[in-house]
Amino acid sequence: MSTVRSLFVITGATGGIGSAIARRLASETGALLLHGNRNAAALSELSEELGARPCAADLLTASGRGAFFSAFEAWAETYPNAESVSFVFAAGADLMTPAMKSLPFEERARRATELDLFAPITLARRFADWRTGRRVGGAVLFFSWDGAFRGMEGETAQIYALTKGGLAAFAQSFAQDQAGRMRVLTISPGWIATAWGKQASDAADRRVRRESLSGRWGTPEEVADLAAFLLSDQARYLNAVNIPINGGFSHRK
């Protein structure tokens, strides 16, 4: 264990993008700590497949975030010679499930704010404190949304603008404070064919193809390729950037 070069921590590892990133990073020379919450079976299966350490925790709550970070600390101590440690914050509220869509706007926004905004911010700050005095490289990778500052109609878009826009803005200031210690990066996906995208209506599919210069949905694997590049030594001079991955947004109607 102590010879592992890189450690990767991925929240939301059972989601479409999170699992694609986990599989992509598993091909690197490193060890993985995979977080999940609601789907314990999927987390266990993915962790076994990739030889990763699973960690189930509810990041909606302060106690859950504390338990998760404690698990990270204990796991990281088993790799005292690791040269880099990186966090990938891929967990997010699924606002499109029937249960979530049935809730009032204020409750949907509260839950999304806790999971999509407060959880990555508080965990990233704890991670920065943990790194103090440790001579390790690494990065923090946040996930925003390509429409956060462009705008889109609908209550769901308003919630994503609040949470994902706030996270992207936070990342820019956080990067200033972490200068010389670790890199802070953000990916802003557009229309990606995760579970929701695969069952989208014909109207939604037409909109996706109209709004991308590439004329198609993106794939989780394409997002994972970008994440792996940003976390690699090849991207060591990239910092405080927010990269949209949407095939190029089309302003044509």
BAFI-3210 file (N, C-alpha, C; in Angstrom, 3 decimals, decimal comma, padded with zeros to 6 digits):
// residues 253
n [1|2|3|4|5|6|7|8|9|10|11|12|13|14|15|16|17|18|19|20|21|22|23|24|25|26|27|28|29|30|31|32|33|34|35|36|37|38|39|40|41|42|43|44|45|46|47|48|49|50|51|52|53|54|55|56|57|58|59|60|61|62|63|64|65|66|67|68|69|70|71|72|73|74|75|76|77|78|79|80|81|82|83|84|85|86|87|88|89|90|91|92|93|94|95|96|97|98|99|100|101|102|103|104|105|106|107|108|109|110|111|112|113|114|115|116|117|118|119|120|121|122|123|124|125|126|127|128|129|130|131|132|133|134|135|136|137|138|139|140|141|142|143|144|145|146|147|148|149|150|151|152|153|154|155|156|157|158|159|160|161|162|163|164|165|166|167|168|169|170|171|172|173|174|175|176|177|178|179|180|181|182|183|184|185|186|187|188|189|190|191|192|193|194|195|196|197|198|199|200|201|202|203|204|205|206|207|208|209|210|211|212|213|214|215|216|217|218|219|220|221|222|223|224|225|226|227|228|229|230|231|232|233|234|235|236|237|238|239|240|241|242|243|244|245|246|247|248|249|250|251|252|253]
n.u [000,807|001,936|003,463|001,967|001,427|-000,444|-003,443|-006,940|-010,019|-013,408|-016,495|-019,958|-019,682|-021,200|-022,872|-023,642|-021,593|-019,722|-019,072|-017,948|-015,672|-014,369|-013,766|-012,104|-009,947|-009,047|-007,394|-005,073|-001,927|-002,627|-004,638|-008,043|-010,686|-014,000|-017,061|-020,463|-024,061|-027,051|-027,234|-026,062|-025,384|-024,511|-022,295|-020,637|-020,233|-018,951|-016,637|-015,420|-014,947|-013,044|-011,037|-011,108|-011,571|-014,596|-016,933|-019,679|-021,828|-023,919|-023,919|-025,555|-025,828|-024,176|-023,028|-022,772|-020,968|-018,792|-018,242|-017,558|-015,218|-013,550|-013,267|-011,850|-009,429|-008,417|-008,071|-006,228|-003,969|-002,918|-001,370|001,342|003,413|002,393|002,433|000,668|-002,608|-005,933|-009,192|-012,341|-015,323|-018,106|-020,642|-024,129|-027,380|-030,182|-032,352|-034,383|-035,860|-039,048|-039,798|-038,282|-039,177|-041,730|-041,604|-041,833|-040,467|-038,681|-037,808|-036,598|-034,531|-033,175|-032,186|-030,581|-028,745|-027,406|-026,157|-024,938|-023,547|-022,790|-021,681|-019,397|-017,897|-017,365|-016,036|-013,856|-012,515|-011,810|-010,139|-008,086|-007,084|-006,209|-004,086|-002,135|001,154|001,778|003,678|002,533|001,352|-001,442|-005,006|-008,173|-011,259|-014,089|-017,608|-019,595|-022,048|-022,795|-024,690|-024,918|-024,199|-025,191|-027,896|-031,212|-034,575|-037,077|-037,738|-035,939|-033,605|-033,134|-032,439|-030,114|-028,539|-028,224|-026,835|-024,746|-023,643|-022,845|-020,905|-018,961|-018,137|-017,156|-014,963|-013,115|-012,223|-011,311|-009,195|-007,341|-006,535|-005,312|-003,035|000,021|-000,116|-002,172|-003,935|-006,991|-009,823|-012,508|-015,161|-017,694|-020,325|-022,471|-025,231|-025,321|-025,331|-026,448|-028,258|-030,755|-030,688|-030,759|-033,362|-034,799|-037,337|-038,566|-038,732|-036,933|-034,614|-034,364|-033,904|-031,439|-029,728|-029,989|-028,854|-026,180|-023,132|-021,943|-024,045|-025,120|-025,606|-023,316|-021,029|-020,667|-018,141|-016,595|-016,531|-015,154|-012,653|-011,747|-011,625|-009,634|-007,442|-007,171|-006,444|-003,985|-000,344|000,147|-001,492|-000,472|000,038|-002,360|-004,797|-007,337|-009,387|-012,434|-013,953|-016,108|-017,907|-019,518|-019,758|-019,625|-021,542|-024,510|-025,899|-027,850|-031,255]
n.v [-001,212|001,279|002,112|003,341|005,951|008,040|009,326|009,185|010,652|010,233|011,656|010,790|008,517|006,490|007,558|008,511|010,154|010,160|007,401|006,866|008,462|007,237|004,713|005,532|006,741|004,579|003,290|004,612|005,045|004,577|004,856|004,438|006,043|005,599|007,251|006,869|006,869|006,343|003,989|001,319|-001,240|-000,875|000,730|-001,001|-003,004|-001,589|-000,718|-003,144|-004,097|-002,243|-002,389|-000,606|001,473|001,488|003,962|004,744|007,438|010,088|013,001|015,136|015,983|017,536|015,782|013,487|014,377|014,807|012,197|011,007|012,432|011,721|009,016|009,246|010,364|008,268|006,301|007,550|007,662|005,145|005,200|006,444|007,348|008,513|010,649|012,520|013,791|013,883|015,376|014,654|016,102|014,828|014,283|014,991|016,554|014,858|016,385|015,719|013,466|011,852|012,055|014,224|016,268|016,577|018,037|021,221|024,276|025,596|023,532|021,738|023,390|023,775|021,207|020,716|022,775|022,043|019,615|020,040|022,400|023,317|020,897|020,137|022,516|022,703|020,277|020,541|022,656|021,480|019,531|021,120|022,111|019,696|019,108|020,854|021,181|018,779|017,468|017,127|016,756|017,500|018,062|019,822|019,039|020,458|020,316|022,152|023,805|024,227|026,095|027,891|030,618|031,531|031,122|029,723|028,730|027,900|026,255|024,255|024,950|027,381|026,532|025,034|027,114|028,616|026,781|025,465|027,646|029,166|027,461|027,402|030,068|030,221|028,493|029,978|031,963|030,336|029,082|031,160|031,373|028,948|028,977|027,753|025,587|023,684|022,774|024,158|023,273|023,381|021,722|022,172|020,591|020,192|019,061|015,874|012,397|010,862|008,776|010,112|011,481|009,393|008,581|010,714|012,878|013,082|015,728|016,943|015,710|016,735|019,402|019,247|018,436|020,629|022,639|022,115|022,563|020,342|018,727|016,613|014,535|014,650|012,260|010,383|009,243|010,934|013,182|012,063|011,576|014,201|014,982|013,225|014,127|016,777|016,265|015,173|015,160|016,361|018,540|020,335|023,071|024,247|025,988|027,284|027,334|027,096|024,795|024,362|021,526|020,692|020,255|022,588|025,374|026,153|029,054|029,348|029,232]
n.w [000,000|000,759|-001,369|-003,262|-005,560|-006,111|-004,667|-004,959|-004,264|-004,580|-004,565|-004,769|-006,364|-007,452|-009,298|-012,737|-013,972|-011,874|-011,543|-014,025|-013,914|-011,786|-012,893|-014,955|-013,578|-012,184|-013,879|-013,669|-011,885|-008,861|-005,810|-004,845|-003,083|-002,747|-002,623|-001,687|-001,233|-001,229|-002,771|-001,774|-002,635|-005,286|-004,807|-003,365|-005,288|-007,402|-006,081|-005,460|-008,034|-008,953|-007,111|-005,006|-002,031|-000,359|000,855|002,598|003,129|004,286|002,771|003,012|005,567|008,389|010,211|008,668|006,720|008,367|009,253|006,848|006,165|008,242|007,681|005,308|006,288|007,882|005,934|004,172|005,780|005,578|003,406|003,534|001,911|-000,351|-003,160|-004,147|-003,473|-004,310|-004,527|-005,895|-006,492|-007,188|-006,349|-006,275|-006,051|-007,314|-009,086|-010,779|-010,211|-009,604|-006,887|-005,909|-007,607|-006,738|-004,462|-002,680|-004,075|-002,296|-000,574|-002,336|-003,214|-000,818|-000,182|-002,418|-002,132|000,215|-000,570|-003,110|-002,847|-000,092|000,929|-000,831|-000,497|002,311|002,746|001,019|002,214|004,654|003,666|002,671|005,084|006,198|004,544|005,341|006,300|005,178|002,614|-000,153|-003,500|-005,666|-006,243|-006,219|-007,564|-008,758|-009,657|-011,751|-013,719|-017,121|-017,812|-015,757|-015,655|-017,974|-018,088|-017,906|-018,493|-015,986|-012,786|-011,900|-013,233|-011,982|-009,424|-009,949|-010,929|-008,610|-006,887|-008,414|-009,738|-007,548|-006,509|-008,533|-008,458|-005,833|-006,103|-007,554|-005,760|-003,698|-004,943|-005,045|-002,395|-002,061|-003,524|-004,698|-003,046|-003,650|-006,656|-007,942|-009,591|-012,002|-013,603|-015,980|-016,947|-019,813|-021,571|-020,697|-021,254|-018,922|-016,566|-016,524|-018,973|-020,797|-020,798|-021,629|-023,007|-026,430|-027,177|-025,412|-026,266|-028,853|-028,208|-026,896|-028,986|-030,622|-029,088|-028,854|-030,487|-031,443|-031,966|-030,462|-027,504|-024,735|-023,297|-020,209|-020,119|-021,666|-020,060|-017,938|-019,117|-019,442|-016,738|-015,773|-017,231|-016,226|-013,621|-013,917|-014,332|-016,732|-016,842|-015,068|-015,080|-015,206|-013,495|-011,316|-013,228|-015,112|-016,901|-019,548|-020,731|-023,325|-025,986|-027,303|-027,004|-028,707|-029,959|-031,743|-032,686]
ca.u [000,000|002,706|004,153|001,034|001,882|-001,530|-004,705|-008,087|-011,250|-014,498|-017,834|-020,957|-019,021|-022,137|-023,599|-023,152|-020,294|-018,814|-018,576|-017,070|-014,394|-013,723|-013,200|-010,994|-008,809|-008,553|-006,347|-003,865|-001,180|-003,137|-005,650|-009,298|-011,705|-015,240|-018,183|-021,836|-024,992|-028,316|-027,118|-024,945|-024,999|-023,738|-021,009|-019,840|-019,881|-017,964|-015,399|-014,801|-014,483|-011,884|-010,071|-011,153|-012,158|-015,901|-017,315|-021,060|-022,087|-024,918|-023,274|-026,545|-025,767|-022,851|-022,474|-022,384|-019,738|-017,716|-017,912|-016,868|-013,858|-012,783|-012,925|-010,772|-008,183|-007,919|-007,630|-005,032|-002,824|-002,356|-000,497|002,177|004,360|001,698|002,982|-000,419|-003,944|-006,906|-010,615|-013,269|-016,649|-019,084|-021,969|-025,067|-028,795|-030,910|-033,568|-035,352|-036,632|-040,426|-039,882|-037,747|-040,012|-042,993|-041,368|-041,868|-039,212|-037,773|-037,212|-035,669|-033,360|-032,424|-031,454|-029,529|-027,715|-026,617|-025,356|-024,174|-022,777|-022,148|-020,868|-018,063|-017,154|-016,853|-015,067|-012,640|-011,803|-011,198|-009,047|-006,993|-006,487|-005,518|-002,852|-001,167|002,283|002,057|004,273|001,936|000,683|-002,844|-005,943|-009,594|-012,033|-015,506|-018,491|-020,599|-023,022|-022,447|-025,706|-025,043|-024,072|-025,888|-029,308|-032,167|-035,890|-037,551|-037,312|-034,756|-032,465|-032,866|-031,730|-028,753|-027,807|-027,884|-025,840|-023,589|-023,022|-022,155|-019,719|-017,951|-017,617|-016,335|-013,722|-012,157|-011,615|-010,603|-007,929|-006,408|-006,004|-004,536|-001,928|001,277|-000,348|-002,869|-004,700|-008,449|-010,330|-013,948|-015,734|-019,110|-020,951|-023,741|-026,147|-024,570|-026,255|-026,500|-029,503|-031,879|-030,590|-031,076|-034,808|-035,380|-038,380|-038,122|-038,567|-035,674|-033,529|-034,213|-033,292|-030,024|-029,009|-030,017|-028,061|-024,765|-022,534|-021,615|-025,279|-025,383|-025,333|-022,000|-021,054|-019,918|-016,751|-015,899|-016,292|-014,112|-011,376|-011,336|-011,255|-008,347|-006,411|-006,988|-005,787|-002,689|000,807|000,083|-002,251|000,058|000,053|-003,750|-005,301|-008,395|-010,114|-013,753|-013,998|-017,376|-017,835|-020,876|-019,688|-019,736|-022,944|-025,040|-026,853|-028,860|-032,570]
ca.v [000,000|002,497|002,487|004,010|007,308|009,030|008,966|009,890|010,529|010,612|011,635|010,491|007,592|005,566|008,265|008,295|010,804|009,713|006,052|006,937|009,007|006,190|003,710|006,146|006,947|003,277|002,878|005,343|004,450|005,211|004,178|005,175|005,992|005,900|007,592|006,725|007,010|005,613|002,700|000,615|-002,385|-000,379|001,197|-002,182|-003,687|-000,781|-000,726|-004,460|-004,149|-001,379|-002,532|000,662|001,452|002,146|004,729|005,208|008,548|011,060|014,311|016,181|016,395|017,840|014,572|012,609|014,909|014,558|010,763|010,738|012,957|010,876|007,800|009,616|010,523|006,944|005,627|008,210|007,351|003,857|005,458|007,554|007,799|009,034|011,931|013,466|013,417|014,750|015,174|014,902|016,267|014,514|014,052|016,081|016,233|014,529|017,191|015,288|012,295|012,217|012,450|015,583|017,218|016,771|018,897|022,666|024,847|025,911|022,304|021,252|024,270|023,542|019,948|020,872|023,647|021,255|018,577|020,523|023,602|023,280|019,691|020,262|023,644|022,391|019,192|021,075|023,445|020,528|018,905|022,091|022,099|018,412|019,141|021,731|020,454|017,581|017,848|016,308|017,478|017,145|019,082|019,683|019,171|020,704|020,231|023,198|023,596|025,170|027,129|028,655|032,066|031,843|031,171|028,829|028,855|026,815|026,222|023,421|025,758|028,381|025,858|024,745|028,388|028,950|025,892|025,257|028,953|029,519|026,622|027,868|031,336|029,888|027,858|030,997|032,573|029,274|028,871|032,223|031,055|027,704|029,158|027,157|024,405|022,720|023,374|024,134|023,200|023,187|021,271|022,534|019,793|020,572|017,925|014,616|011,253|010,048|008,006|010,960|011,768|008,211|008,409|012,029|012,912|013,458|017,187|017,247|015,242|017,718|020,604|018,953|018,429|021,999|023,551|021,751|022,661|018,981|018,107|015,367|014,477|014,212|010,999|010,414|008,875|012,128|013,999|011,373|011,826|015,555|014,988|012,547|015,030|017,903|015,786|014,586|016,060|017,088|019,771|020,931|024,535|024,703|026,247|028,293|027,374|026,474|024,323|023,763|020,395|020,671|020,179|023,947|025,783|026,798|030,125|029,333|028,714]
ca.w [000,000|000,942|-002,592|-004,157|-005,863|-006,091|-004,042|-005,515|-003,495|-005,476|-003,990|-005,799|-007,292|-008,083|-010,346|-014,093|-014,157|-010,825|-011,816|-015,199|-013,448|-010,981|-013,802|-015,698|-012,682|-011,743|-014,809|-013,311|-010,771|-007,655|-005,008|-004,864|-002,045|-003,448|-001,758|-002,148|-000,120|-001,304|-003,446|-001,138|-003,446|-006,425|-004,287|-003,046|-006,546|-008,117|-005,315|-005,644|-009,425|-009,168|-006,031|-004,275|-000,689|-000,347|002,041|002,522|004,054|003,840|002,748|003,259|006,967|008,920|010,822|007,577|006,124|009,320|009,227|005,586|006,191|009,170|006,942|004,395|007,033|008,266|004,700|003,652|006,629|005,180|002,254|004,007|000,894|-001,527|-003,613|-004,408|-003,002|-004,989|-004,278|-006,999|-005,892|-008,225|-005,756|-006,520|-005,874|-008,543|-009,008|-011,780|-009,795|-009,247|-005,478|-005,768|-008,347|-006,013|-003,304|-002,936|-004,560|-001,191|-000,054|-003,365|-003,193|000,420|-000,296|-003,420|-001,574|001,166|-001,216|-004,266|-002,523|001,225|001,117|-001,423|000,065|003,649|002,649|000,390|003,219|005,593|002,931|002,651|006,428|006,359|003,763|005,990|006,860|004,389|001,335|-001,202|-004,567|-005,796|-006,686|-005,932|-008,795|-008,523|-010,813|-011,860|-014,801|-018,188|-017,935|-014,509|-015,879|-019,223|-017,745|-018,549|-017,875|-015,133|-011,391|-011,751|-013,673|-010,942|-008,332|-010,414|-010,992|-007,230|-006,295|-009,276|-009,953|-006,314|-006,361|-009,485|-007,949|-004,670|-006,545|-007,992|-004,576|-002,990|-005,649|-004,660|-001,064|-002,115|-004,467|-004,287|-002,209|-004,505|-007,732|-007,788|-010,951|-012,123|-014,868|-016,102|-018,004|-020,422|-021,680|-020,640|-021,295|-017,709|-016,499|-016,929|-020,392|-021,594|-020,873|-021,891|-024,028|-027,772|-027,196|-024,730|-027,128|-029,936|-027,637|-026,657|-030,264|-031,137|-028,272|-028,903|-031,820|-031,858|-032,398|-029,749|-026,076|-024,301|-022,546|-018,956|-020,371|-022,146|-018,864|-017,175|-019,789|-019,096|-015,319|-015,623|-017,742|-015,317|-012,402|-014,270|-014,408|-017,996|-016,632|-013,839|-015,150|-015,232|-012,151|-011,236|-014,497|-015,179|-018,287|-019,969|-021,640|-023,879|-027,437|-027,829|-026,917|-029,909|-029,680|-032,805|-032,278]
c.u [000,842|003,426|003,239|001,424|000,778|-002,778|-005,811|-009,317|-012,380|-015,818|-018,838|-020,456|-019,972|-022,986|-022,974|-021,782|-019,293|-018,235|-017,663|-015,696|-013,641|-013,063|-012,008|-009,768|-008,237|-007,456|-005,030|-003,136|-001,623|-004,133|-006,876|-010,108|-012,997|-016,381|-019,507|-022,759|-026,188|-028,172|-025,896|-024,461|-024,135|-022,359|-020,094|-019,358|-018,803|-016,620|-014,665|-014,217|-013,169|-010,797|-009,978|-011,734|-013,517|-016,132|-018,728|-021,283|-023,107|-024,313|-024,262|-026,430|-024,330|-022,210|-022,021|-021,109|-018,551|-017,277|-017,146|-015,426|-012,983|-012,363|-011,805|-009,439|-007,579|-007,379|-006,323|-003,791|-002,199|-001,451|000,447|003,135|003,697|002,231|001,899|-001,734|-004,926|-008,335|-011,404|-014,678|-017,721|-020,483|-022,863|-026,497|-029,425|-032,269|-034,677|-036,128|-038,058|-040,551|-039,394|-038,641|-041,342|-042,843|-041,516|-040,482|-038,217|-037,082|-036,238|-034,381|-032,518|-031,581|-030,306|-028,400|-026,819|-025,659|-024,439|-023,258|-022,047|-021,252|-019,497|-017,244|-016,550|-015,813|-013,767|-011,832|-011,140|-010,004|-007,840|-006,295|-005,679|-004,170|-001,765|-000,070|002,618|002,568|003,780|001,329|-000,789|-003,710|-007,323|-010,325|-013,512|-016,287|-019,560|-021,566|-022,776|-023,473|-025,811|-025,021|-024,687|-027,382|-030,148|-033,484|-036,175|-036,975|-036,052|-033,507|-032,120|-032,073|-030,294|-027,925|-027,344|-026,720|-024,580|-022,880|-022,250|-020,875|-018,606|-017,323|-016,721|-014,975|-012,673|-011,460|-010,813|-009,241|-006,898|-005,751|-005,126|-003,326|-000,634|001,126|-001,095|-003,666|-006,198|-009,058|-011,829|-014,288|-017,215|-019,744|-022,217|-024,668|-025,337|-025,563|-026,071|-027,854|-030,697|-031,855|-031,009|-032,573|-035,527|-036,408|-037,798|-037,877|-037,251|-034,491|-033,289|-033,547|-031,797|-029,236|-028,964|-029,043|-026,578|-024,253|-022,135|-022,855|-025,615|-025,196|-023,846|-022,127|-020,305|-018,444|-015,950|-015,606|-015,156|-012,733|-010,847|-010,878|-009,884|-007,214|-006,125|-006,254|-004,384|-001,576|000,811|-000,631|-001,715|000,104|-001,358|-004,248|-006,369|-009,125|-011,455|-013,975|-015,372|-017,121|-019,258|-020,892|-019,686|-021,201|-023,375|-026,095|-027,922|-030,146|-033,285]
c.v [001,265|002,951|003,197|005,473|008,356|008,470|009,823|009,597|011,048|010,532|011,401|009,493|006,607|006,235|008,039|008,890|010,307|008,338|006,031|007,472|007,958|005,153|004,275|006,310|005,630|002,762|003,596|004,592|005,126|004,341|005,071|004,948|006,469|006,128|007,326|006,862|006,081|004,206|001,949|-000,547|-001,963|000,092|000,021|-002,878|-002,918|-000,815|-002,052|-004,586|-003,401|-001,537|-001,282|000,458|002,160|002,912|005,270|006,294|009,491|012,454|015,460|016,744|016,672|016,604|013,588|013,063|014,673|013,108|010,414|011,238|012,168|009,577|008,072|009,709|009,174|006,196|006,215|007,873|006,000|003,979|006,621|008,103|008,312|010,417|012,962|012,894|014,402|014,360|015,519|014,947|016,091|014,255|015,257|015,616|015,940|015,215|016,693|014,039|012,735|012,694|013,877|016,610|017,485|017,720|020,372|023,174|025,049|024,657|021,706|022,077|024,020|022,277|020,061|021,753|022,887|020,309|019,122|021,697|023,475|022,061|019,824|021,409|023,272|021,276|019,674|021,903|022,546|019,837|019,831|022,146|020,822|018,427|019,989|020,903|019,177|017,997|016,899|017,226|017,110|018,329|018,810|019,926|019,287|020,508|021,316|022,828|024,645|026,286|028,053|030,159|032,506|031,987|030,186|028,959|027,679|026,827|025,388|024,187|026,821|027,758|025,536|026,022|028,804|028,105|025,766|026,566|029,396|028,736|027,076|029,178|031,107|029,357|028,893|031,664|031,553|029,024|029,928|031,910|029,817|027,799|028,591|025,904|023,314|023,470|023,201|024,276|022,939|022,709|021,622|021,752|020,447|019,371|016,633|013,462|010,355|009,333|008,844|011,195|010,603|007,967|009,735|011,949|013,295|014,964|017,591|016,839|016,226|018,991|020,410|019,064|019,817|022,900|023,191|021,877|021,292|018,200|016,806|015,556|014,189|012,917|011,167|010,101|010,064|013,090|013,386|011,580|013,219|015,625|014,367|013,426|016,154|017,495|015,247|015,636|016,865|018,421|020,565|022,457|025,104|024,836|027,333|028,455|026,652|026,087|023,743|022,577|020,143|020,550|021,527|024,366|026,523|027,835|030,225|028,713|028,092]
c.w [000,000|-000,311|-003,585|-004,326|-005,668|-005,423|-004,646|-004,672|-004,381|-004,731|-005,117|-006,822|-007,949|-009,148|-011,710|-014,337|-013,130|-011,098|-013,029|-014,803|-012,631|-011,874|-014,564|-014,815|-012,176|-012,660|-014,540|-012,182|-009,487|-006,930|-004,928|-003,593|-002,690|-002,467|-002,459|-000,959|-000,257|-001,877|-002,932|-001,986|-004,620|-005,979|-003,993|-004,314|-007,300|-007,406|-005,474|-007,049|-009,603|-008,103|-005,184|-002,882|-000,740|000,946|001,843|003,570|003,437|003,917|002,906|004,670|007,393|009,525|009,751|006,909|007,055|009,311|007,957|005,635|007,156|008,498|005,946|005,130|007,405|007,054|004,185|004,480|006,293|003,957|002,592|002,948|-000,383|-001,875|-003,896|-003,905|-003,626|-004,630|-005,537|-006,413|-006,962|-007,674|-006,027|-006,348|-007,230|-008,483|-009,925|-011,387|-009,441|-007,796|-005,279|-006,451|-007,645|-004,831|-003,668|-003,354|-003,433|-000,655|-001,069|-003,337|-001,951|000,303|-001,308|-002,902|-000,604|000,447|-002,309|-003,939|-001,188|001,403|000,454|-000,851|001,417|003,600|002,002|001,384|004,262|004,940|002,883|004,005|006,653|005,657|004,413|006,658|006,129|003,012|000,241|-002,260|-004,598|-006,148|-006,109|-007,245|-008,440|-009,818|-010,734|-012,992|-015,872|-018,355|-016,738|-014,732|-017,207|-018,985|-018,542|-017,797|-016,946|-013,725|-011,193|-012,149|-012,635|-009,796|-008,738|-010,510|-009,605|-006,727|-007,143|-009,591|-008,729|-006,131|-007,303|-009,017|-006,732|-005,098|-006,948|-006,807|-003,778|-003,618|-005,268|-003,311|-001,066|-003,034|-003,905|-003,455|-002,976|-005,556|-007,466|-009,175|-010,950|-013,527|-014,866|-017,248|-018,546|-020,408|-021,776|-020,498|-020,081|-017,701|-016,955|-018,431|-021,266|-021,696|-021,119|-023,013|-025,386|-027,858|-026,536|-025,594|-028,264|-029,417|-027,417|-027,955|-030,888|-030,386|-028,213|-030,330|-032,347|-032,276|-031,692|-028,250|-025,857|-023,532|-021,229|-019,156|-020,898|-021,002|-018,045|-017,798|-019,449|-017,641|-015,116|-016,131|-016,754|-014,044|-012,656|-014,263|-015,700|-017,857|-015,443|-013,871|-015,304|-013,803|-012,242|-012,566|-014,347|-016,640|-018,607|-020,886|-022,151|-025,405|-028,110|-027,811|-028,182|-029,528|-030,763|-032,287|-033,468]
res [m|s|t|v|r|s|l|f|v|i|t|g|a|t|g|g|i|g|s|a|i|a|r|r|l|a|s|e|t|g|a|l|l|l|h|g|n|r|n|a|a|a|l|s|e|l|s|e|e|l|g|a|r|p|c|a|a|d|l|l|t|a|s|g|r|g|a|f|f|s|a|f|e|a|w|a|e|t|y|p|n|a|e|s|v|s|f|v|f|a|a|g|a|d|l|m|t|p|a|m|k|s|l|p|f|e|e|r|a|r|r|a|t|e|l|d|l|f|a|p|i|t|l|a|r|r|f|a|d|w|r|t|g|r|r|v|g|g|a|v|l|f|f|s|w|d|g|a|f|r|g|m|e|g|e|t|a|q|i|y|a|l|t|k|g|g|l|a|a|f|a|q|s|f|a|q|d|q|a|g|r|m|r|v|l|t|i|s|p|g|w|i|a|t|a|w|g|k|q|a|s|d|a|a|d|r|r|v|r|r|e|s|l|s|g|r|w|g|t|p|e|e|v|a|d|l|a|a|f|l|l|s|d|q|a|r|y|l|n|a|v|n|i|p|i|n|g|g|f|s|h|r|k]
***
